[in-house]
Amino acid sequence: PLHSGHIFENLHPDLGYWNNREQMYWRGVPYKDIGDDYNHSTFLDLILNSWLGIRMPSSAAGKNDDWLTVHPLINAPYFAIDRVPYRGRVMSMVYDPTGRQYPSVQGRGLRLLVDGIVVAQRPDLGRLVVPVEPPSNSNVFTEENVSAEAKLQ
């Protein structure tokens, strides 16, 4: 329906409307338009988790997992995601097969940076797994301590 700017999880596969929003219209719910133009973080989660393949550590059953996994599925000639807060650190990912698109991150291929330092790389798009421990209290992320390398151009 018009002005239904929500990201719901059950889109009608053939007609393209949000099933639960449509049901609110059918029932005449007075708050059916609540939250219009609200872009929930779900959208970014889809980009980060699905296209870019960023997998956050599992904290299930109290497990302390200090490993970060990325496995980009996006089919793009190049891309970069910069300054993603990650467990008190700053994570960036760059894919530049020629090394010319993002010259501040030297090299070709897929690069994973933590706090501005390349911690993993490979020549093609594929899976990278790296240990990332939370910082000590003296090394907590602030805007001032992000190195220039993490600020991609």
C-alpha positions as CSV (number, residue, x, y, z in Angstrom):
1,P,0.0,0.0,0.0
2,L,0.9,3.6,-0.4
3,H,3.3,5.0,2.2
4,S,4.2,1.6,3.6
5,G,7.9,2.3,4.1
6,H,8.6,-0.7,6.4
7,I,11.0,-3.5,6.0
8,F,8.9,-6.5,6.9
9,E,10.1,-10.1,6.7
10,N,7.2,-11.6,4.8
11,L,6.9,-10.0,1.3
12,H,4.3,-11.5,-1.0
13,P,6.4,-13.4,-3.6
14,D,4.2,-12.7,-6.5
15,L,2.4,-9.4,-5.8
16,G,5.2,-7.6,-4.0
17,Y,3.4,-6.2,-1.0
18,W,4.2,-6.7,2.7
19,N,1.8,-9.4,4.0
20,N,1.5,-8.2,7.6
21,R,1.0,-4.5,6.5
22,E,-1.7,-5.6,4.0
23,Q,-3.5,-7.5,6.8
24,M,-3.5,-4.3,9.0
25,Y,-5.2,-2.5,6.1
26,W,-7.7,-5.3,5.7
27,R,-8.6,-5.2,9.4
28,G,-8.7,-1.4,9.5
29,V,-6.1,-1.2,12.3
30,P,-5.8,2.5,13.2
31,Y,-2.0,2.4,13.5
32,K,-1.5,0.7,10.2
33,D,0.7,3.6,9.0
34,I,2.9,3.7,12.1
35,G,6.6,3.9,11.3
36,D,6.3,5.0,7.7
37,D,9.6,6.0,6.3
38,Y,11.5,4.2,9.0
39,N,14.4,2.3,7.6
40,H,15.1,-0.4,10.2
41,S,18.6,-1.8,10.7
42,T,17.3,-4.9,9.1
43,F,18.2,-3.4,5.7
44,L,21.8,-2.9,6.7
45,D,21.9,-6.4,8.2
46,L,20.9,-7.8,4.8
47,I,23.7,-5.9,3.1
48,L,26.4,-6.7,5.6
49,N,25.4,-10.3,6.3
50,S,24.2,-11.5,2.9
51,W,26.0,-9.5,0.2
52,L,29.2,-8.9,2.1
53,G,29.2,-12.1,4.1
54,I,30.2,-10.5,7.4
55,R,29.5,-13.1,10.1
56,M,29.7,-11.9,13.6
57,P,30.9,-14.2,16.4
58,S,28.4,-16.5,18.1
59,S,27.6,-15.7,21.7
60,A,25.2,-18.7,22.0
61,A,25.4,-20.5,25.3
62,G,27.9,-18.0,26.7
63,K,30.5,-18.9,24.0
64,N,33.2,-16.3,23.7
65,D,34.1,-16.5,20.0
66,D,36.8,-14.1,18.9
67,W,36.8,-15.0,15.3
68,L,35.5,-12.8,12.4
69,T,34.4,-14.5,9.2
70,V,33.8,-12.7,5.9
71,H,32.7,-14.4,2.7
72,P,31.4,-11.8,0.2
73,L,28.7,-13.0,-2.2
74,I,28.3,-9.7,-4.0
75,N,29.1,-9.8,-7.7
76,A,30.6,-6.3,-8.2
77,P,33.8,-5.2,-10.0
78,Y,35.0,-3.6,-6.8
79,F,33.6,-2.5,-3.4
80,A,34.5,-1.2,0.0
81,I,32.8,-1.0,3.3
82,D,34.5,1.3,5.9
83,R,34.5,1.9,9.6
84,V,32.1,-0.8,10.7
85,P,32.1,-0.9,14.6
86,Y,33.1,-4.4,15.6
87,R,33.5,-5.5,19.2
88,G,35.2,-2.2,20.2
89,R,37.3,-2.1,17.0
90,V,36.9,-0.8,13.5
91,M,36.5,-3.2,10.6
92,S,36.8,-2.3,6.9
93,M,36.7,-4.6,3.9
94,V,38.0,-3.7,0.4
95,Y,37.7,-5.7,-2.8
96,D,39.9,-4.2,-5.6
97,P,41.0,-6.8,-8.2
98,T,43.3,-4.3,-10.0
99,G,44.6,-2.3,-7.0
100,R,43.7,1.0,-8.7
101,Q,40.2,1.7,-7.3
102,Y,41.3,2.2,-3.7
103,P,45.0,3.2,-3.8
104,S,45.2,4.0,-0.1
105,V,44.8,0.2,0.6
106,Q,47.8,-1.1,-1.2
107,G,47.5,-4.3,-3.1
108,R,45.0,-6.3,-5.2
109,G,42.1,-8.5,-4.2
110,L,40.1,-8.8,-1.0
111,R,41.5,-7.1,2.0
112,L,40.2,-7.2,5.6
113,L,41.3,-4.4,7.9
114,V,40.9,-4.1,11.6
115,D,41.8,-0.8,13.2
116,G,43.3,0.3,9.9
117,I,45.7,-2.7,9.6
118,V,45.3,-5.4,6.9
119,V,44.8,-8.6,8.9
120,A,43.8,-10.9,6.0
121,Q,43.9,-10.9,2.3
122,R,43.4,-13.0,-0.8
123,P,43.6,-12.4,-4.5
124,D,39.9,-13.2,-5.2
125,L,36.5,-13.0,-3.6
126,G,36.3,-15.7,-1.0
127,R,36.2,-16.6,2.6
128,L,38.5,-15.0,5.2
129,V,38.6,-16.0,8.9
130,V,40.6,-14.0,11.4
131,P,40.9,-13.7,15.2
132,V,39.7,-10.4,16.6
133,E,40.0,-9.9,20.3
134,P,38.2,-7.1,22.0
135,P,40.5,-4.2,22.8
136,S,41.9,-3.5,26.2
137,N,40.3,-0.5,28.0
138,S,43.2,1.7,26.9
139,N,42.6,0.8,23.2
140,V,38.9,1.4,22.9
141,F,37.8,2.8,19.6
142,T,37.5,6.6,19.3
143,E,37.5,8.7,16.2
144,E,40.9,10.0,17.0
145,N,42.7,6.6,17.1
146,V,41.4,5.3,13.7
147,S,44.4,5.2,11.4
148,A,44.4,6.9,8.1
149,E,44.5,3.6,6.3
150,A,41.0,2.8,7.6
151,K,39.6,5.9,6.1
152,L,39.2,4.8,2.5
153,Q,39.0,7.2,-0.4
